[in-house]
Amino acid sequence: MSTKKFVFFLFMVLLCNPDLVEAQCAMCRAALESEADNSQAEGVNNGIVYLMAIPYILVGGLFYFIYRRVKG
């Protein structure tokens, strides 16, 4: 089996089986709800923001690089 077919098949299996994805959300929710102070919740929120920001920064840098290349 080629690599592209394998990756596509794996993607489809994960897409069609949401139980695999939801398990982590329930575990995080239980850990955050049992915490007395909000330090762990703040850490999780900061991690989410960090993980969301990195792709935007990389894509923005790529477009800037392409713009500078095309411009001149």
C-alpha positions in Angstrom: 0.0 0.0 0.0 1.4 3.4 -0.9 2.0 6.0 1.8 -0.7 8.4 0.4 -3.3 5.7 0.5 -2.3 4.7 4.1 -2.5 8.3 5.3 -5.8 8.8 3.6 -7.2 5.6 5.1 -5.9 6.6 8.6 -7.5 10.0 8.3 -10.8 8.5 7.3 -10.8 6.1 10.2 -10.1 8.8 12.7 -12.7 11.1 11.1 -15.4 8.4 11.2 -14.7 7.4 14.8 -15.3 10.5 17.0 -15.1 8.4 20.2 -11.3 8.4 19.9 -11.2 12.2 19.8 -13.8 12.9 22.6 -12.0 10.7 25.1 -9.2 13.3 25.7 -11.7 16.1 26.1 -13.5 14.3 28.9 -10.3 13.6 30.6 -9.1 17.2 30.4 -12.5 18.4 31.6 -12.5 16.1 34.6 -9.0 17.1 35.6 -9.8 20.8 35.3 -13.1 20.6 37.2 -11.4 18.8 40.2 -8.8 21.4 40.6 -9.4 23.8 43.5 -7.5 26.7 42.1 -7.5 27.8 38.5 -3.7 27.4 37.8 -4.1 24.2 35.8 -7.1 25.6 33.8 -5.0 28.7 33.0 -2.2 26.5 31.8 -4.4 24.6 29.5 -5.9 27.8 28.1 -2.4 29.2 27.5 -1.4 26.0 25.8 -4.4 26.2 23.5 -3.7 29.8 22.6 0.0 28.9 21.9 -1.0 25.9 19.7 -3.4 28.1 17.8 -1.0 31.0 17.2 1.9 29.0 15.8 0.3 28.0 12.5 -0.9 31.6 11.9 2.6 32.9 12.5 4.1 30.3 10.1 1.6 30.9 7.4 2.0 34.7 7.8 5.8 34.3 7.5 5.4 32.1 4.4 3.1 34.7 2.7 5.5 37.5 3.7 8.4 35.5 2.2 6.5 34.9 -1.0 5.5 38.5 -1.2 9.1 39.7 -0.9 10.2 37.2 -3.5 7.5 38.2 -6.0 7.9 41.9 -5.4 11.4 42.1 -6.1 
